[in-house]
Amino acid sequence: MTTTLGTRLPLIQGALAGISKASLVSAVSRAGGLGVLTTANRSVERLSESIAAVRAATDQPFAVNLMLQQPNMAEVVPYLIAHPVPVVTTSAGTPKRFIAALQAAGTKVVAVIPSVKVAEKMAALGADAIVAEGMESGGHIGTETTFSLVRQVTAAVNLPVYAAGGIADAAGVKAAEALGAVGVQVGTAFMVAHETSISAAYKAAIVAANDTATVVTGHALGDAVRCLKNPLTDAYFKAEAAGTSADDLHALLDGSLERAIAGDLEHGTLMAGQIAGMIQGTAPAATIVNRLYPQ
Ligand SMILES: Cc1cc2nc3c(=O)[nH]c(=O)nc-3n(C[C@H](O)[C@H](O)[C@H](O)COP(=O)(O)O)c2cc1C
């Protein structure tokens, strides 16, 4: 049995900006899920090295994520059309201009969406599958909760729907299936995989987090981001309440994910979802996959 994406399990490891590199991606794909490479801040040369590293480590399908607001889209998209990968996931925009070219090259296109309206648009464009991502998720988020969104998306579109946001174990997978999803996309739980290249301090902060540990910054900037509450988020909310300009708010946040990745828990944006409270420790990616889909 394989999914429409060619994987043994209906599990997508959600793209993790600047984080989901070849080691995590190949470990997830080897374990039966779909590993997804980040392209954030990556040159085509670095991306091609990562793709080669994944291919050397596994013959299983994997994906490349296109966050459509990224400045490097003009180089990455033609590269992926010329050098096709099994799956591309798209987020934060429409793949309208290049979806047909990717599919003609043999690539399946999976659209990550925050609402029924966008899901319907992606279905009309010919997407192969949909990820319905609720606002419980870590990172950039929409406004709807997973529970409400997934059910309405599965009722609205005639495509395989993967549920994302707040899922870290087999109980979450069952809940997603009950709402009509064929499978799940998981981000936060994979942040603490042994193969994930972030600082030990960032992983420890996710393990220490409880159910109410996250906040959402960026509302004033039209770019909501869920992350762990820390001195940076306190400073951000203080500045927002004081009417600080958008430029100065951006300046506070610029480069802050990179700082978190490097282990700066005070000045970094520790992107993580509400399910962080369920995460009890670091583990190999294959163990995390097995908690979601016990063999
Ligand atoms: C640190 C971090 C970075 C993320 N970066 C991206 C990204 O670059 N592109 C994307 O489509 N989604 C991104 N996401 C969202 C995940 O792919 C996934 O949909 C989400 O984490 C699922 O919810 P969960 O965190 O509750 O598991 C990110 C999430 C986190 C936690």
The ligand as an SDF file (V2000), in Angstrom:
LIG
                    3D

 31 33  0  0  0  0  0  0  0  0999 V2000
   10.2720   25.9980   13.1370 C   0  0  0  0  0  0  0  0  0  0  0  0
    9.1920   25.8500   12.1080 C   0  0  0  0  0  0  0  0  0  0  0  0
    9.4510   26.2790   10.8120 C   0  0  0  0  0  0  0  0  0  0  0  0
    8.4670   26.1190    9.8110 C   0  0  0  0  0  0  0  0  0  0  0  0
    8.7690   26.5020    8.5210 N   0  0  0  0  0  0  0  0  0  0  0  0
    7.8850   26.2710    7.5220 C   0  0  0  0  0  0  0  0  0  0  0  0
    8.2250   26.5670    6.1690 C   0  0  0  0  0  0  0  0  0  0  0  0
    9.3190   27.0260    5.8620 O   0  0  0  0  0  0  0  0  0  0  0  0
    7.2890   26.3080    5.2000 N   0  0  0  0  0  0  0  0  0  0  0  0
    6.0620   25.7720    5.5080 C   0  0  0  0  0  0  0  0  0  0  0  0
    5.2570   25.5440    4.5990 O   0  0  0  0  0  0  0  0  0  0  0  0
    5.7160   25.4790    6.7900 N   0  0  0  0  0  0  0  0  0  0  0  0
    6.6040   25.7000    7.7980 C   0  0  0  0  0  0  0  0  0  0  0  0
    6.2720   25.3580    9.0860 N   0  0  0  0  0  0  0  0  0  0  0  0
    4.9910   24.6720    9.3570 C   0  0  0  0  0  0  0  0  0  0  0  0
    5.1910   23.1500    9.3520 C   0  0  0  0  0  0  0  0  0  0  0  0
    5.6060   22.6860    8.0960 O   0  0  0  0  0  0  0  0  0  0  0  0
    3.9070   22.3830    9.7510 C   0  0  0  0  0  0  0  0  0  0  0  0
    2.8400   22.6300    8.8640 O   0  0  0  0  0  0  0  0  0  0  0  0
    3.4440   22.7360   11.1530 C   0  0  0  0  0  0  0  0  0  0  0  0
    4.5440   22.7540   12.0270 O   0  0  0  0  0  0  0  0  0  0  0  0
    2.3970   21.7290   11.6320 C   0  0  0  0  0  0  0  0  0  0  0  0
    1.9330   22.0120   12.9190 O   0  0  0  0  0  0  0  0  0  0  0  0
    2.6560   21.4690   14.2760 P   0  0  0  0  0  0  0  0  0  0  0  0
    3.7890   22.4320   14.5030 O   0  0  0  0  0  0  0  0  0  0  0  0
    1.5930   21.6060   15.3020 O   0  0  0  0  0  0  0  0  0  0  0  0
    3.1090   20.0700   14.0270 O   0  0  0  0  0  0  0  0  0  0  0  0
    7.2140   25.5350   10.1170 C   0  0  0  0  0  0  0  0  0  0  0  0
    6.9640   25.1200   11.4390 C   0  0  0  0  0  0  0  0  0  0  0  0
    7.9320   25.2580   12.4300 C   0  0  0  0  0  0  0  0  0  0  0  0
    7.6410   24.7560   13.8220 C   0  0  0  0  0  0  0  0  0  0  0  0
  1  2  1  0
  2  3  1  0
  2 30  2  0
  3  4  2  0
  4  5  1  0
  4 28  1  0
  5  6  2  0
  6  7  1  0
  6 13  1  0
  7  8  2  0
  7  9  1  0
  9 10  1  0
 10 11  2  0
 10 12  1  0
 12 13  2  0
 13 14  1  0
 14 15  1  0
 14 28  1  0
 15 16  1  0
 16 17  1  0
 16 18  1  0
 18 19  1  0
 18 20  1  0
 20 21  1  0
 20 22  1  0
 22 23  1  0
 23 24  1  0
 24 25  2  0
 24 26  1  0
 24 27  1  0
 28 29  2  0
 29 30  1  0
 30 31  1  0
M  END
$$$$
